[in-house]
Amino acid sequence: MKDSAKTDKRVMRTRKAIGEAFARLLETTEYSKVTVSAIAREADVNRKTFYLHYDSVEDVLAQLLEERIAEIVESDKQLVDCEHVAPYMKKVFCDLLTMMDEAPIFRDNVIKYVSYNRLLDMAKDPILENIHHQRQALGMPKRPDIEYVVTMYLGGLYALYETWSHDEATDMTLENLAETACGLLEPGVREMLNEDRQSLQ
């Protein structure tokens, strides 16, 4: 167990060094010109070590994004309320959008270089886990169709953000963008919750 813990700490330190090196390189180098060799050199590791942890430059970007998304979803976990799923989703989406807009490493590269399916899974899985956990705590049955709702929310958010990020003339704020995404599906969520309440009466 101790050896495993030490190994885990070494892995975490190495990945942190690689991630930080990658971020530093992006301050002066276009993403498309960042290479594995450059990251390894900046992180003071060899290429073999890099490939023990990542498959590619894109994999580093995706891993950093996944860690940040997990932090956001975890920080909003206390807001999960099965009676009001839409406000929870709106808060998560606002935080995700703000993160994308404020961090150049993500804002400038995620849409171009991280696949839609991978991005979807990064956010969907922890959000669903939070919702299902809260429903279970309240004695509410597990609803597989909630996954479809969350998937539609995230898919719509992705499409809206992509359109918004390329629209230089828009005056829509990030909060307005999140409200638009949530407003499109809130009636459906409300109907599902009404069914739940009726089944528990």
Secondary structure, 3 states (H helix, E strand, C coil): CHHHHHHHHHHHHHHHHHHHHHHHHHCCCCHHHCCHHHHHHHHCCCHHHHHHHCCCHHHHHHHHHHHHHHHHHHHCHHHCCCCCHHHHHHHHHHHHHHHHHHCHHHHCCHHHHCCHHHHHHHHHHHHHHHHHHHHHHCCCCCCCHHHHHHHHHHHHHHHHHHHHHHCCCCCCCHHHHHHHHHHHHHHHHHHHHHHHHHHHC
